[in-house]
């Protein structure tokens, strides 16, 4: 059984990006959608945060499709988009 990670100050800090649009999207997701993810989804969200800002921007705003080869990452991208 996987444990769901708590919403930590470190995670909030990782959501602070170099682009205002990303800051707003990611903070809103933390408030509205993060807790609804299971432990695997939360891990995928943290993995998403490891991508560069321009790529996150394009994925989250729908300017570039999520990677078709990574359905778990595509799922969390859609969850972020749905929460905003």
ABEGO torsion letter per residue (X at the ends): XBBBBBBBAAAAAAABBABAAAAAAAAAAAAAAAAABBAAAAAAAAAAAABBAAAAAAAAAGABBBBAABAAAAAAAAAAAAAX
